[in-house]
Amino acid sequence: MKPKKGLVLIYTGNGKGKTTAALGLALRAIGHGEKVYMIQFMKGSPDYGEVRAVSYLPNFHLVQKGRDCFVKKGDPHPEDLRFAGEGVELARQVIAGGEYDLVILDEINVAVDFGLVSEEDVLSLIDLKPETTTLVLTGRYASEKLMEKADMVSEVREIKHHFHKGIGAQPGIEY
């Protein structure tokens, strides 16, 4: 059987569902006996449903590299910069190690846009990717260079959102 071709996939745009799409891929990969590693940039809450769910799933490792609060664009807290740097270094180790079939860098596009991670660092992570590893980059504001380098880019566009009706974040939907 021919080895699986690893891809670079991007989920971007202003609509809801980018992380959810990546988690769907993770579920599919696990269903095929593959190993998944997810690093969540700019997120640090144990209340996220996916953080709770991974304890029930084999071969799924999830690490959060962020604080449990929003990052201010243009004025990041030093801890935000530290966590982002740690996330990039961890991603480098995980990708170079070649142990995982699917590596998800959740919100990495936002981390680049906010200046927490350099675009060059993410491009180098793509170049580091083994031939059989699929790398997923999620988050709004994916750069043109990252999109050019990707094998697939999906833009999630908001048409309507319950937030505009005053309905707040719902467990199991937003987190």
C-alpha positions as CSV (number, residue, x, y, z in Angstrom):
1,M,0.0,0.0,0.0
2,K,1.3,3.4,-0.9
3,P,2.1,5.7,2.1
4,K,-0.3,8.5,2.8
5,K,0.6,11.9,1.4
6,G,0.8,14.5,4.1
7,L,-0.9,17.8,3.3
8,V,-1.0,21.4,4.5
9,L,-4.5,22.4,5.2
10,I,-5.7,25.9,6.3
11,Y,-9.1,26.8,7.8
12,T,-9.5,30.6,7.9
13,G,-12.1,33.3,7.7
14,N,-14.4,35.3,10.0
15,G,-17.0,32.6,10.4
16,K,-17.4,30.1,13.2
17,G,-16.1,26.5,12.8
18,K,-12.4,26.5,12.0
19,T,-11.3,24.7,15.1
20,T,-14.3,22.5,14.9
21,A,-13.3,21.5,11.4
22,A,-9.8,20.6,12.5
23,L,-11.3,18.6,15.4
24,G,-13.4,16.7,12.9
25,L,-10.3,15.8,11.0
26,A,-8.7,14.6,14.2
27,L,-11.6,12.4,14.9
28,R,-11.4,10.9,11.4
29,A,-7.7,10.4,11.7
30,I,-8.1,8.6,15.1
31,G,-10.8,6.4,13.5
32,H,-8.1,5.3,11.0
33,G,-5.7,4.5,13.8
34,E,-3.6,7.6,13.3
35,K,-1.9,9.7,15.9
36,V,-2.9,13.4,16.4
37,Y,-1.1,16.2,18.2
38,M,-2.9,19.6,18.6
39,I,-1.4,22.8,19.9
40,Q,-3.8,25.5,20.7
41,F,-2.2,28.9,20.5
42,M,-3.8,31.8,22.5
43,K,-6.0,29.4,24.4
44,G,-5.5,28.3,28.0
45,S,-8.8,27.1,29.5
46,P,-9.5,23.6,30.7
47,D,-13.2,24.3,30.1
48,Y,-13.0,23.8,26.4
49,G,-14.9,20.7,25.4
50,E,-12.1,19.4,23.3
51,V,-9.7,19.6,26.2
52,R,-12.1,17.4,28.2
53,A,-12.8,15.0,25.3
54,V,-9.3,14.1,24.4
55,S,-8.9,12.1,27.7
56,Y,-11.5,9.7,26.2
57,L,-9.7,9.3,22.8
58,P,-6.7,7.2,22.0
59,N,-3.8,8.7,20.2
60,F,-4.9,12.3,20.7
61,H,-2.6,14.7,22.5
62,L,-3.7,18.3,23.1
63,V,-1.6,21.1,24.6
64,Q,-2.7,24.7,25.2
65,K,-0.2,27.5,24.9
66,G,-2.0,30.6,26.0
67,R,-3.6,32.3,29.0
68,D,-7.2,32.0,29.9
69,C,-8.1,35.4,28.6
70,F,-8.2,37.4,25.3
71,V,-4.9,38.7,23.8
72,K,-4.9,42.4,23.0
73,K,-3.7,43.0,19.5
74,G,-0.8,45.4,19.3
75,D,-0.2,45.1,23.0
76,P,0.4,41.5,24.0
77,H,1.2,40.6,27.6
78,P,4.7,39.2,28.0
79,E,3.1,35.8,29.0
80,D,1.3,35.8,25.6
81,L,4.6,36.1,23.8
82,R,6.2,33.5,26.1
83,F,3.4,31.0,25.5
84,A,3.5,31.6,21.7
85,G,7.2,31.0,21.6
86,E,6.9,27.8,23.6
87,G,4.1,26.7,21.2
88,V,6.3,27.2,18.1
89,E,9.2,25.3,19.7
90,L,6.8,22.5,20.7
91,A,5.4,22.4,17.2
92,R,9.0,22.2,15.8
93,Q,9.8,19.2,18.0
94,V,6.5,17.4,17.3
95,I,6.7,18.0,13.5
96,A,10.4,17.1,13.3
97,G,9.8,14.0,15.4
98,G,7.6,12.5,12.8
99,E,5.6,10.5,15.3
100,Y,2.2,12.1,14.5
101,D,0.2,11.6,11.4
102,L,-1.9,14.8,11.9
103,V,-0.5,18.0,13.6
104,I,-3.0,20.8,14.2
105,L,-1.8,24.3,15.1
106,D,-5.0,25.9,16.3
107,E,-5.3,29.7,16.0
108,I,-1.7,29.9,14.6
109,N,-3.0,32.3,11.9
110,V,-4.2,34.7,14.6
111,A,-1.0,34.4,16.5
112,V,0.9,35.5,13.4
113,D,-1.5,38.4,12.7
114,F,-1.2,39.5,16.3
115,G,2.6,39.4,16.1
116,L,3.0,36.6,18.7
117,V,4.5,34.3,16.1
118,S,6.4,35.2,12.9
119,E,5.1,34.2,9.5
120,E,8.7,32.9,8.8
121,D,8.4,30.5,11.8
122,V,5.2,29.0,10.4
123,L,6.6,28.7,6.9
124,S,9.6,26.9,8.4
125,L,7.3,24.5,10.2
126,I,5.6,23.7,6.9
127,D,9.1,23.0,5.4
128,L,10.0,20.8,8.3
129,K,6.9,18.6,7.9
130,P,7.6,15.0,7.0
131,E,6.1,13.8,3.7
132,T,3.4,11.6,5.4
133,T,2.4,14.2,8.1
134,T,-0.7,16.4,7.5
135,L,-0.4,19.9,9.1
136,V,-3.5,21.9,9.8
137,L,-3.3,25.7,10.4
138,T,-6.5,27.3,11.8
139,G,-7.6,30.8,12.6
140,R,-8.7,34.0,11.0
141,Y,-6.3,36.2,9.0
142,A,-4.2,33.5,7.3
143,S,-1.5,35.3,5.4
144,E,-1.1,35.2,1.6
145,K,2.2,33.4,1.9
146,L,0.8,30.7,4.1
147,M,-2.2,30.2,1.8
148,E,0.1,30.0,-1.2
149,K,2.1,27.2,0.5
150,A,-0.9,25.2,1.5
151,D,-2.5,22.3,-0.4
152,M,-6.0,23.3,0.6
153,V,-7.5,26.5,2.0
154,S,-11.1,26.7,3.2
155,E,-12.5,30.1,4.2
156,V,-15.3,30.0,6.7
157,R,-17.5,33.0,6.2
158,E,-20.0,34.4,8.7
159,I,-23.4,34.9,7.3
160,K,-25.3,35.0,10.5
161,H,-24.2,34.4,14.1
162,H,-26.2,34.0,17.3
163,F,-23.9,36.5,19.1
164,H,-25.7,39.3,17.2
165,K,-28.9,38.3,18.9
166,G,-27.3,38.7,22.3
167,I,-26.8,34.9,22.8
168,G,-23.4,34.4,24.5
169,A,-20.9,31.6,24.1
170,Q,-22.4,28.2,24.5
171,P,-20.6,25.2,26.0
172,G,-20.3,22.5,23.3
173,I,-20.7,25.1,20.6
174,E,-18.1,27.9,21.1
175,Y,-15.9,26.0,23.6
